């Protein structure tokens, strides 16, 4: 996979209400914003990184991620990704949540190695905990279940078609792979790991701070050999 054929798209227009510290992309972990962590991890592996934030945050995003191109996002994550897709012409795109700061080089290499044999793929990890149904308490078989993470990678034209179909049908999904599956296209899975945690709540932020404190020398920069 040629680097010049790949763009990284970072939807970062969320308000961060559950975290309670303002726009989530600009919350700091170990002295760097979540947006900075994400962009610095992605940049060595792609032709361009395109970030989408709320209109009033464009200048702040340019300061936090000077190596990225910044565009305005939409009212929802799905709308924001659609705008990001329109902002690049690369054949392949990686969609990565800014709220997952600890993306590592090994994961990115696995993702890129899986393209182009897979037109769509998602980083994910097998569910480790026992599961029960909240309604009647019966045990749910965890063996076939994986927790979805990012980045997710797609042939750009395929993801454009998936978003167009969703808009036409009024459909929504929490991640882009689900939109692609609605077209009947299989989404391959690439092993991720617990380090790809998503910072959503204050508890998540405390865990991220602890992780960054222990591992910053090893994970930054992501492109280091």
C-alpha positions in Angstrom: 0.0 0.0 0.0 1.5 3.3 -1.1 1.4 6.1 1.5 0.4 8.6 -1.2 -2.9 6.6 -1.8 -4.0 6.9 1.9 -5.6 9.8 3.8 -6.4 9.7 7.6 -9.7 11.3 8.5 -10.2 12.4 12.1 -13.7 13.4 13.2 -13.2 15.7 16.2 -16.3 17.9 16.3 -17.9 16.3 19.4 -18.8 18.5 22.4 -17.5 16.1 25.0 -20.5 16.4 27.3 -19.9 13.2 29.1 -16.4 14.1 29.9 -17.4 17.5 31.1 -14.2 19.4 30.1 -15.3 21.2 27.0 -14.7 19.9 23.4 -13.1 16.5 23.8 -10.5 16.9 21.1 -8.8 19.7 23.1 -8.7 17.8 26.4 -5.1 17.2 27.4 -3.4 13.9 28.4 0.2 14.2 29.5 0.5 17.7 28.2 -0.9 17.1 24.7 -4.4 17.3 23.4 -6.2 14.2 22.4 -6.3 15.6 18.8 -2.5 16.1 18.9 -1.9 12.5 20.0 -4.1 11.2 17.2 -2.6 13.3 14.4 1.0 12.7 15.4 0.4 8.9 15.4 -1.2 8.9 12.0 0.9 11.4 10.1 4.0 9.2 9.3 1.8 6.6 7.6 -0.4 8.6 5.3 -0.3 11.2 2.5 -2.4 13.7 4.5 -4.4 13.9 7.8 -7.7 15.8 7.6 -9.3 16.9 10.8 -12.9 18.1 11.2 -13.9 20.2 14.2 -16.7 22.6 15.0 -16.4 26.0 13.1 -15.4 27.9 16.3 -12.6 25.4 16.9 -10.8 25.6 13.6 -8.0 27.9 14.7 -7.5 25.9 17.9 -7.3 22.7 15.9 -4.7 24.2 13.6 -2.6 25.1 16.6 -3.0 21.7 18.1 -2.3 19.8 14.9 -0.2 21.9 12.6 0.6 18.9 10.4 -3.1 18.3 9.5 -5.6 20.1 7.3 -8.6 21.3 9.2 -12.2 21.5 8.0 -15.5 22.2 9.6 -17.5 19.2 10.9 -21.2 18.5 10.9 -23.9 18.2 13.5 -23.3 14.4 14.0 -20.3 12.1 13.7 -21.8 10.6 10.6 -22.2 14.0 9.0 -18.7 15.0 10.0 -17.2 11.9 8.3 -19.2 12.6 5.2 -17.6 16.1 5.1 -14.1 14.6 5.7 -14.6 12.2 2.8 -15.4 15.1 0.5 -12.2 16.8 1.6 -9.8 14.3 0.2 -9.2 12.5 -3.1 -7.1 9.6 -1.8 -8.2 6.2 -2.9 -8.1 4.8 0.7 -9.1 6.4 3.9 -8.4 5.6 7.6 -11.1 7.0 9.9 -9.8 7.4 13.5 -11.5 8.8 16.5 -9.6 11.7 18.2 -10.8 10.3 21.5 -8.5 7.2 21.1 -5.1 8.8 21.7 -2.8 5.8 21.9 -2.8 4.6 18.4 0.5 2.8 17.8 2.7 2.1 14.8 2.2 -1.7 14.9 -1.6 -1.4 14.7 -1.3 1.0 11.8 1.1 -1.3 9.9 -1.4 -4.2 10.4 -4.2 -2.1 9.0 -2.2 -0.9 6.0 -0.9 -4.4 5.3 -4.5 -5.7 5.1 -5.3 -3.2 2.3 -6.2 -3.5 -0.6 -7.1 -7.2 -0.2 -10.0 -5.9 2.0 -12.1 -3.0 0.8 -13.2 -2.4 4.4 -11.8 -3.3 7.7 -12.0 -2.3 11.4 -9.6 -2.6 14.2 -11.3 -4.5 17.0 -10.5 -6.7 20.0 -12.2 -9.9 21.3 -14.6 -9.3 24.2 -12.9 -10.7 27.3 -15.5 -10.2 30.0 -18.4 -12.5 30.7 -21.7 -11.1 29.3 -25.3 -11.3 30.5 -28.5 -10.1 29.0 -29.9 -7.2 31.0 -33.5 -8.4 30.4 -33.5 -11.9 31.7 -29.9 -12.4 33.0 -29.0 -15.2 30.6 -25.4 -15.6 29.7 -24.4 -14.3 26.2 -21.8 -16.3 24.3 -18.8 -14.0 24.1 -16.8 -16.2 21.7 -17.9 -14.5 18.4 -18.1 -11.0 19.9 -15.5 -8.3 19.2 -15.4 -4.7 20.5 -15.1 -2.2 17.7 -12.2 0.3 17.8 -10.6 2.6 15.4 -8.9 3.2 13.0 -11.3 1.8 10.4 -10.1 1.6 6.8 -12.0 1.8 3.6 -11.8 2.2 -0.1 -13.0 5.9 -0.3 -15.5 5.3 -3.0 -17.1 2.5 -1.0 -17.5 4.6 2.1 -18.9 7.5 0.0 -21.5 5.1 -1.3 -22.3 3.8 2.2 -22.8 7.4 3.5 -25.0 8.3 0.5 -27.2 5.3 1.0 -27.6 6.0 4.7 -28.6 9.6 4.0 -31.1 8.5 1.4 -32.7 6.0 3.8 -32.5 8.1 6.9 -30.2 5.5 8.5 -27.7 6.2 11.3 -24.9 4.1 12.8 -22.3 4.7 15.5 -19.4 3.8 13.2 -18.6 3.7 9.5 -18.1 0.0 9.3 -21.8 -0.5 10.2 -22.8 1.7 7.2 -20.6 -0.3 4.9 -22.2 -3.6 6.2 -25.6 -2.1 5.2 -24.5 -2.3 1.6 -23.8 -6.1 2.0 -20.0 -5.6 2.0 -18.0 -7.6 4.5 -15.8 -5.7 6.9 -12.5 -7.5 7.9 -11.3 -7.3 11.5 -7.7 -6.4 12.5 -6.5 -7.0 16.0 -6.4 -3.9 18.2 -6.0 -4.0 22.0 -7.0 -2.3 25.2 -4.5 0.5 24.7 -6.8 1.8 22.0 -9.2 2.9 24.7 -11.7 5.6 24.0 -11.7 8.6 26.4 -15.4 9.3 27.0 -15.9 9.7 30.8 -13.8 11.2 33.7 -12.8 7.7 34.6 -11.5 7.0 31.1 -9.4 10.2 31.3 -7.8 9.1 34.6 -6.9 5.8 33.0 -5.5 7.6 30.0 -3.3 9.8 32.2 -2.0 6.8 34.0 -1.3 4.9 30.7 0.4 8.0 29.2 2.6 8.5 32.2 3.9 4.9 32.0 4.2 4.5 28.3 4.9 7.9 26.7 8.5 7.2 26.0 7.6 4.1 24.1 4.6 5.3 22.1 5.7 8.7 20.9 6.4 9.2 18.1 4.3 6.4 16.6 6.4 6.2 13.5 9.6 5.4 15.2 11.2 2.1 14.4 
